[in-house]
Amino acid sequence: MKPLGRTIGFGVLAWLIPFAVAFLAFPLRESARPVFESVMAVTVTATAAILGLVHLRRVANARAREGLLVGIVWLLICIVIDAPLMLVGGPMKMSIGAYLGDIGLTYVSIPVVTWAIGAALAAGGRRAG
């Protein structure tokens, strides 16, 4: 798979994996909201870490810049797929402010994680993991 196709495919996975976890954990959203929010934050972060490491290890001379760019692309993919489902008119009917403050803010962890992975790989961490 070419790098752009892999980047986009992994970006879709970066949305799909947390979505599947949210679907399974949805009953917690009403009964134990803080647990649900924590599960989702850990899921998004773990997904970004695993996908980021797998993807960036295949990028020749990966640097922090590439990690950040990949993370931003994945963040945008997540929002483009997710926002229509969550905003007014979608099944969740959240306001834009509620969406950005809740779900959108969690997605910011994606470029933070991929940036850190790119920096670690550039510093010689290719053998780790």
BAMAR-969641 format. One record per atom (N, C-alpha, C, O, CB): residue in three letters; z, x, y. Coordinates in steps of 0.05 Angstrom, whole numbers, padded with zeros to 5 digits, always signed. Atoms other than C-alpha are relative to their C-alpha. Glycine has a CB too. Layout:
// BAMAR-969641
ALAZXY/...
//
This chain:
// BAMAR-969641
MET+00000+00017-00023/MET+00000+00000+00000/MET+00000+00018+00025/MET+00014+00038+00026/MET+00024-00019+00000/LYS+00001-00015-00025/LYS-00017+00026+00069/LYS+00026-00003+00016/LYS+00040-00023+00012/LYS-00024-00008+00017/PRO-00026+00001-00015/PRO+00041+00042+00116/PRO+00004-00026+00016/PRO+00026-00037+00016/PRO+00002+00023+00018/LEU-00004+00024-00015/LEU+00029-00018+00162/LEU+00005-00024-00018/LEU+00022-00041-00012/LEU-00025-00006+00018/GLY-00004+00022+00019/GLY+00023-00066+00103/GLY+00027+00001-00012/GLY+00040-00019-00016/GLY-00021+00001-00022/ARG-00027-00004+00011/ARG+00086-00037+00073/ARG+00021-00008+00020/ARG+00041-00020+00014/ARG+00004+00029-00010/THR-00019+00007-00021/THR+00122-00043+00139/THR+00003-00030+00003/THR+00025-00041+00005/THR-00009+00013+00027/ILE-00001+00029-00003/ILE+00103-00116+00146/ILE+00012-00013-00025/ILE+00028-00032-00023/ILE-00029-00011+00004/GLY-00011+00011+00024/GLY+00118-00131+00073/GLY+00031+00003-00002/GLY+00045-00015-00010/GLY-00013+00013-00025/PHE-00029-00005+00000/PHE+00187-00099+00078/PHE+00014-00017+00022/PHE+00036-00025+00019/PHE+00006+00030+00005/GLY-00011+00017-00021/GLY+00198-00138+00143/GLY+00003-00028-00009/GLY+00023-00041-00003/GLY-00018+00000+00025/VAL-00003+00027+00011/VAL+00185-00203+00107/VAL+00024+00000-00020/VAL+00039-00019-00020/VAL-00026-00009-00015/LEU-00023-00002+00018/LEU+00235-00180+00053/LEU+00026+00001+00016/LEU+00047-00009+00007/LEU-00003+00024-00018/ALA-00024-00002-00017/ALA+00285-00163+00109/ALA+00008-00028+00010/ALA+00032-00032+00016/ALA-00006+00018+00024/TRP-00007+00027-00007/TRP+00282-00237+00127/TRP+00006-00016-00025/TRP+00026-00032-00026/TRP-00023-00014+00016/LEU-00002+00017+00024/LEU+00274-00267+00057/LEU+00027+00004-00015/LEU+00039-00015-00024/LEU-00023+00006-00018/ILE-00025-00005+00015/ILE+00334-00233+00024/ILE+00024-00013+00013/ILE+00039-00028+00000/ILE+00005+00030-00003/PRO-00022+00014-00013/PRO+00385-00256+00076/PRO-00003-00031+00000/PRO+00017-00045-00002/PRO+00003+00010+00028/PHE+00004+00029+00001/PHE+00353-00325+00077/PHE+00008-00011-00027/PHE+00021-00032-00028/PHE-00030-00007+00005/ALA-00008+00009+00027/ALA+00362-00331+00002/ALA+00030+00000-00003/ALA+00042-00019-00015/ALA-00013+00018-00022/VAL-00030-00002+00001/VAL+00435-00309+00008/VAL+00012-00023+00016/VAL+00031-00036+00007/VAL+00010+00027+00010/ALA-00010+00022-00017/ALA+00446-00359+00065/ALA-00003-00027-00014/ALA+00014-00044-00012/ALA-00015+00000+00027/PHE+00004+00025+00014/PHE+00416-00414+00023/PHE+00021-00004-00022/PHE+00032-00026-00025/PHE-00029-00001-00013/LEU-00020+00002+00022/LEU+00463-00399-00035/LEU+00028-00003+00011/LEU+00045-00017+00000/LEU-00002+00025-00017/ALA-00027+00000-00011/ALA+00523-00389+00010/ALA+00004-00023+00021/ALA+00026-00025+00033/ALA+00007+00026+00013/PHE-00001+00020-00021/PHE+00508-00449+00056/PHE+00025-00018-00001/PHE+00035-00025+00020/PHE-00024-00017-00002/PRO-00024+00017+00000/PRO+00568-00491+00031/PRO+00023+00013+00015/PRO+00041+00000+00026/PRO+00008-00006-00028/LEU-00021-00014-00015/LEU+00613-00437+00061/LEU-00002-00004+00030/LEU+00018-00001+00045/LEU-00001+00030-00007/ARG+00004+00003-00029/ARG+00583-00450+00130/ARG+00018-00022+00011/ARG+00027-00020+00033/ARG-00030-00006+00006/GLU-00018+00022-00009/GLU+00623-00515+00135/GLU+00029+00005-00008/GLU+00047-00001+00007/GLU-00010-00026-00011/SER-00028-00002+00010/SER+00684-00499+00092/SER+00014+00026+00008/SER+00039+00026+00011/SER+00000-00002-00030/ALA-00012-00025-00007/ALA+00696-00426+00111/ALA-00020+00016+00017/ALA-00030+00036+00008/ALA+00007+00017-00026/ARG+00020-00011-00018/ARG+00652-00408+00170/ARG+00003+00030+00005/ARG-00017+00045+00004/ARG+00001-00014+00027/PRO-00003-00029-00004/PRO+00682-00338+00183/PRO-00009+00016-00025/PRO-00021+00037-00022/PRO+00028+00007+00007/VAL+00009-00014+00025/VAL+00669-00319+00110/VAL-00031+00000-00001/VAL-00043+00020-00007/VAL+00012-00014-00025/PHE+00029+00002+00000/PHE+00597-00344+00115/PHE-00012+00020+00020/PHE-00031+00034+00013/PHE-00008-00029+00008/GLU+00011-00018-00020/GLU+00585-00305+00179/GLU+00003+00030-00009/GLU-00015+00046-00004/GLU+00015-00004+00027/SER-00004-00028+00010/SER+00614-00241+00148/SER-00019+00006-00023/SER-00031+00028-00023/SER+00029+00003-00010/VAL+00019-00004+00022/VAL+00572-00250+00085/VAL-00028+00005+00011/VAL-00042+00023+00001/VAL+00000-00024-00019/MET+00027-00003-00011/MET+00510-00257+00127/MET-00004+00027+00015/MET-00024+00040+00013/MET-00007-00023+00019/ALA+00002-00026-00014/ALA+00525-00196+00171/ALA-00002+00023-00020/ALA-00018+00041-00016/ALA+00025+00004+00018/VAL+00002-00021+00020/VAL+00537-00153+00110/VAL-00027-00001-00015/VAL-00038+00020-00021/VAL+00024-00003-00021/THR+00025+00003+00014/THR+00475-00180+00076/THR-00023+00011+00016/THR-00040+00026+00006/THR-00006-00029-00007/VAL+00022-00010-00018/VAL+00429-00166+00136/VAL+00002+00031+00002/VAL-00018+00044+00000/VAL+00002-00013+00028/THR-00004-00029-00003/THR+00459-00096+00144/THR-00007+00015-00026/THR-00021+00035-00025/THR+00028+00006+00008/ALA+00006-00012+00026/ALA+00455-00079+00070/ALA-00030-00001-00006/ALA-00041+00019-00017/ALA+00016-00013-00023/THR+00029+00003+00005/THR+00384-00105+00065/THR-00015+00020+00017/THR-00034+00033+00008/THR-00009-00029+00007/ALA+00013-00019-00017/ALA+00363-00063+00125/ALA+00004+00029-00010/ALA-00014+00045-00008/ALA+00011-00002+00029/ALA-00006-00028+00009/ALA+00397-00001+00096/ALA-00017+00006-00025/ALA-00029+00028-00026/ALA+00030+00003-00007/ILE+00015-00006+00025/ILE+00365-00007+00027/ILE-00030+00001+00005/ILE-00044+00020-00003/ILE+00006-00022-00021/LEU+00028+00000-00006/LEU+00296-00027+00052/LEU-00008+00023+00018/LEU-00029+00036+00015/LEU-00009-00027+00013/GLY+00005-00022-00018/GLY+00300+00024+00108/GLY-00002+00027-00014/GLY-00020+00043-00009/GLY+00021+00001+00021/LEU+00001-00025+00015/LEU+00316+00081+00061/LEU-00024+00002-00018/LEU-00038+00022-00018/LEU+00026+00003-00017/VAL+00024+00000+00017/VAL+00262+00062+00011/VAL-00025+00004+00016/VAL-00043+00020+00009/VAL-00002-00026-00017/HIS+00024-00002-00016/HIS+00210+00053+00065/HIS-00003+00027+00014/HIS-00024+00040+00013/HIS-00001-00023+00021/LEU+00002-00024-00016/LEU+00226+00113+00109/LEU-00001+00025-00017/LEU-00011+00046-00007/LEU+00024+00001+00019/ARG+00003-00024+00017/ARG+00231+00162+00051/ARG-00029+00004-00007/ARG-00037+00027-00015/ARG+00017-00004-00026/ARG+00029-00002+00006/ARG+00157+00148+00040/ARG-00016+00008+00025/ARG-00040+00013+00023/ARG-00011-00026-00011/VAL+00014-00008-00025/VAL+00140+00164+00113/VAL+00002+00030+00004/VAL+00024+00041+00005/VAL+00012-00016+00025/ALA+00000-00029-00004/ALA+00119+00236+00122/ALA+00012+00006+00027/ALA+00006-00006+00047/ALA-00029+00011-00001/ASN-00014-00010-00024/ASN+00163+00271+00173/ASN+00013-00023+00015/ASN+00012-00025+00040/ASN-00020+00013+00018/ALA-00014+00022-00013/ALA+00204+00208+00187/ALA+00021+00011+00020/ALA+00035+00031+00014/ALA+00014-00018-00021/ARG-00019-00008-00021/ARG+00245+00215+00250/ARG+00014-00026+00010/ARG+00008-00048+00001/ARG-00015+00014+00024/ALA-00015+00022-00011/ALA+00293+00171+00288/ALA-00019-00020+00014/ALA-00015-00044+00013/ALA+00022+00010+00020/ARG+00020+00018-00014/ARG+00234+00144+00329/ARG-00014-00019-00019/ARG-00016-00042-00013/ARG-00021+00018+00015/GLU+00013+00017+00020/GLU+00198+00119+00267/GLU+00019-00021-00011/GLU+00012-00044-00015/GLU-00011+00017-00023/GLY-00020+00019+00009/GLY+00262+00088+00242/GLY+00005-00022+00020/GLY+00007-00046+00012/GLY+00026+00015-00005/LEU-00004+00020-00021/LEU+00273+00052+00308/LEU-00024-00019+00001/LEU-00020-00043+00003/LEU+00005+00013+00027/LEU+00024+00017-00001/LEU+00201+00027+00310/LEU-00002-00019-00023/LEU-00008-00042-00020/LEU-00025+00018+00002/VAL+00000+00017+00024/VAL+00204+00001+00239/VAL+00021-00022+00002/VAL+00015-00045-00004/VAL+00005+00017-00026/GLY-00022+00019-00004/GLY+00270-00033+00254/GLY-00007-00022+00020/GLY-00001-00045+00016/GLY+00025+00013+00008/ILE+00008+00019-00020/ILE+00242-00066+00316/ILE-00021-00019-00011/ILE-00020-00043-00006/ILE-00010+00014+00025/VAL+00021+00017+00013/VAL+00181-00091+00277/VAL+00014-00020-00019/VAL+00007-00044-00018/VAL-00021+00017-00015/TRP-00014+00018+00019/TRP+00227-00120+00223/TRP+00017-00021+00015/TRP+00017-00044+00007/TRP+00018+00016-00018/LEU-00015+00019-00017/LEU+00272-00152+00276/LEU-00018-00022+00010/LEU-00011-00045+00009/LEU+00014+00015+00023/LEU+00019+00020-00010/LEU+00212-00186+00307/LEU-00011-00018-00021/LEU-00014-00042-00017/LEU-00023+00014+00014/ILE+00009+00016+00022/ILE+00186-00209+00240/ILE+00021-00020-00008/ILE+00015-00044-00012/ILE-00007+00018-00025/CYS-00022+00018+00007/CYS+00254-00239+00224/CYS+00002-00023+00020/CYS+00006-00046+00012/CYS+00027+00015-00002/ILE-00002+00021-00021/ILE+00257-00276+00290/ILE-00024-00019+00000/ILE-00021-00043+00002/ILE+00003+00013+00028/VAL+00024+00017+00000/VAL+00185-00301+00286/VAL+00001-00019-00024/VAL-00007-00043-00021/VAL-00025+00017-00002/ILE-00002+00017+00023/ILE+00197-00329+00216/ILE+00024-00019+00003/ILE+00022-00043-00004/ILE+00003+00016-00026/ASP-00026+00014+00000/ASP+00269-00352+00228/ASP+00002-00021+00023/ASP+00012-00043+00018/ASP+00022+00019+00002/ALA-00005+00017-00023/ALA+00268-00382+00298/ALA-00011-00029-00003/ALA+00003-00048+00004/ALA-00012+00012+00024/PRO+00010+00027+00002/PRO+00223-00442+00283/PRO+00018-00018-00019/PRO+00019-00042-00016/PRO-00028+00000-00010/LEU-00017+00015+00019/LEU+00271-00462+00226/LEU+00027-00007+00013/LEU+00039-00027+00005/LEU+00005+00017-00025/MET-00027+00003-00011/MET+00333-00456+00269/MET+00001-00014+00027/MET+00022-00026+00033/MET+00013+00027+00002/LEU-00001+00011-00028/LEU+00314-00479+00339/LEU-00005-00030+00001/LEU-00012-00042-00019/LEU-00020+00014+00017/VAL+00005+00028-00005/VAL+00308-00548+00368/VAL-00027-00008-00012/VAL-00047+00005-00006/VAL+00002-00007+00030/GLY+00025+00009+00013/GLY+00256-00585+00327/GLY-00001+00010-00029/GLY-00015-00002-00045/GLY-00024+00010+00015/GLY-00002-00010+00028/GLY+00272-00544+00264/GLY+00023-00015-00014/GLY+00037-00031-00002/GLY+00004+00030-00001/PRO-00020+00014+00016/PRO+00319-00567+00209/PRO+00029+00005+00010/PRO+00046-00012+00007/PRO-00002+00007-00028/MET-00027-00006-00008/MET+00380-00532+00239/MET+00006-00010+00028/MET+00030-00014+00035/MET+00005+00030-00001/LYS-00002+00011-00027/LYS+00368-00556+00311/LYS+00021+00015+00017/LYS+00038+00002+00030/LYS+00008-00029-00002/MET-00017-00017-00017/MET+00404-00498+00345/MET-00012+00003+00028/MET-00037+00002+00030/MET+00006+00027-00013/SER+00011-00007-00026/SER+00397-00484+00419/SER-00009+00029-00001/SER-00001+00044-00018/SER+00021-00006+00023/ILE+00009-00028-00002/ILE+00363-00419+00439/ILE+00024+00018+00004/ILE+00025+00039-00009/ILE-00021+00004+00023/GLY-00024-00017-00005/GLY+00429-00392+00465/GLY+00017+00003-00025/GLY+00026+00025-00031/GLY+00017-00012+00022/ALA-00016-00002+00025/ALA+00466-00409+00400/ALA-00015+00017-00020/ALA-00002+00033-00034/ALA+00005-00029-00011/TYR+00015-00017+00019/TYR+00410-00378+00359/TYR+00002+00029+00006/TYR+00008+00046-00011/TYR-00030-00009+00000/LEU-00001-00028-00007/LEU+00408-00314+00398/LEU+00028+00012-00002/LEU+00031+00035-00010/LEU-00010+00004+00029/GLY-00027-00009+00002/GLY+00484-00308+00400/GLY+00011+00002-00028/GLY+00029+00017-00033/GLY+00018-00018+00016/ASP-00009+00001+00028/ASP+00492-00321+00326/ASP-00018+00016-00018/ASP-00012+00039-00025/ASP+00003-00029-00010/ILE+00018-00012+00019/ILE+00433-00304+00283/ILE-00016+00024+00013/ILE-00018+00045+00001/ILE-00020-00021-00010/GLY+00016-00021-00014/GLY+00391-00264+00333/GLY+00016+00026+00004/GLY+00005+00048+00000/GLY-00010-00010+00026/LEU-00017-00024-00004/LEU+00449-00217+00348/LEU+00004+00015-00026/LEU+00005+00040-00026/LEU+00026-00008+00013/THR-00004-00013+00026/THR+00460-00203+00274/THR-00025+00016-00007/THR-00023+00038-00018/THR+00005-00021-00022/TYR+00025-00015+00006/TYR+00386-00182+00268/TYR-00002+00026+00015/TYR-00017+00044+00007/TYR-00023-00018+00007/VAL+00000-00025-00015/VAL+00399-00127+00320/VAL+00010+00023-00017/VAL+00003+00046-00011/VAL+00017-00003+00026/SER-00010-00021+00017/SER+00434-00089+00265/SER-00024+00014-00015/SER-00021+00037-00023/SER+00020-00011-00021/ILE+00022-00011+00015/ILE+00366-00078+00232/ILE-00011+00026+00013/ILE-00012+00046-00001/ILE-00023-00020-00003/PRO+00010-00026-00011/PRO+00337-00027+00281/PRO+00021+00021+00003/PRO+00015+00045+00003/PRO-00013-00006+00027/VAL-00022-00019-00002/VAL+00405+00005+00289/VAL+00002+00016-00027/VAL+00004+00040-00027/VAL+00027-00013+00006/VAL-00001-00013+00026/VAL+00407+00019+00214/VAL-00024+00017-00006/VAL-00022+00040-00015/VAL+00003-00022-00022/THR+00024-00016+00007/THR+00335+00041+00207/THR-00003+00024+00019/THR-00013+00045+00010/THR-00025-00018+00003/TRP-00001-00023-00018/TRP+00342+00086+00268/TRP+00018+00022-00011/TRP+00010+00046-00012/TRP+00010-00008+00029/ALA-00019-00020+00011/ALA+00402+00120+00236/ALA-00011+00013-00025/ALA-00008+00037-00030/ALA+00027-00014-00007/ILE+00012-00011+00024/ILE+00365+00128+00170/ILE-00022+00020+00008/ILE-00024+00042-00004/ILE-00012-00022-00018/GLY+00021-00018-00009/GLY+00305+00159+00206/GLY+00012+00026+00011/GLY+00002+00048+00005/GLY-00017-00013+00022/ALA-00013-00024-00010/ALA+00352+00207+00242/ALA+00011+00017-00022/ALA+00009+00042-00022/ALA+00022-00008+00020/ALA-00011-00014+00022/ALA+00387+00226+00178/ALA-00022+00014-00017/ALA-00018+00037-00025/ALA+00016-00018-00019/LEU+00022-00013+00015/LEU+00321+00239+00142/LEU-00011+00023+00015/LEU-00018+00044+00003/LEU-00022-00021-00006/ALA+00010-00022-00017/ALA+00297+00282+00200/ALA+00018+00024-00001/ALA+00010+00046+00003/ALA-00005-00010+00029/ALA-00020-00022+00001/ALA+00361+00322+00195/ALA+00002+00013-00027/ALA+00019+00031-00032/ALA+00027-00010+00009/GLY+00000-00013+00026/GLY+00346+00340+00123/GLY+00013-00017-00022/GLY+00020-00006-00043/GLY+00014+00026+00002/GLY-00013+00016+00020/GLY+00376+00281+00086/GLY-00018-00013-00020/GLY-00011-00032-00033/GLY+00015-00022+00014/ARG+00019+00011+00020/ARG+00314+00268+00043/ARG+00010+00001-00028/ARG+00002-00015-00045/ARG-00027+00014+00003/ARG-00009-00003+00028/ARG+00350+00291-00019/ARG+00023-00019-00006/ARG+00030-00023-00029/ARG+00009+00028-00005/ALA-00023+00017+00005/ALA+00409+00243-00009/ALA-00010-00026-00013/ALA-00032-00035-00008/ALA+00014-00007+00027/GLY+00005+00026+00012/GLY+00411+00180-00051/GLY-00018+00003-00023/GLY-00025-00017-00035/GLY-00012-00019+00018/
//
